[in-house]
């Protein structure tokens, strides 16, 4: 029969797993017929069992603390990146607004002078025709020869086509400037009544310089009343998603243009917006990481890996909405939902 000292030594060298410790202590007690030994074993057993359970709790808390620290660092880093992005966007918005305002005046008077010049050209052409109609036969014959030699009829016909093309060019320039102004007016961080479809049209126009020759942007927008959201931040999300689709399609080096389709509709208490492209798709092994900070599949120097992470933060944390993605070869769809409360516009 073991004495108390031996029993304590046996307890100290007992199993590490607390669940196995009780059975070990009971085995020792069964081998002892001394009441003092039994009490000592029970006391030491309880103490050792509680000590080892405490160690397990400490180990669990340490792991939880490390996980919390890691998540806190990621959140802090993401928040810092978002703030930097917002500051840059605000600066770009101010720059775009300044450039647009500066361009508006010269575009205005160039366009006005061009239309006046077009009117003068028409008047001169009418004058020459009227002059020819009242002139003598010899003059008309000479005039016809001169017109043929200088190709006047072709010049006048081609001039009208040139005037029409220039007018269309001025119209497009004015549209680009107006889109810049509209994009710049959306204050980052300001929640105000706005129209999501207008934000989509403006952002699609801004992205046209990157999407042309790569993909056609199709808009399938249902009628959605105004509601409260931060237009500047949602524009940023839309621009991130559109440019990601453009770059995805461009990576295929296709001979034909791809297609990016943007749709909106109301789903219960939310407005749903989807951005779909017919690019190569995202590998299933990467889908769980696409919203992680600094994760990117682009070559070094072509992406920071923050675009989707910032978009997630804007939609989920700032707007209390949701953002999801699904993909297969030949189709990728990003969907985000924003809380829809048209009554808040007037409330």
Order of alpha helices (4+ residues) and beta strands (2+ residues): alpha-alpha-alpha-alpha-alpha-beta-alpha-beta-beta-alpha-beta-beta-alpha-beta-beta-alpha
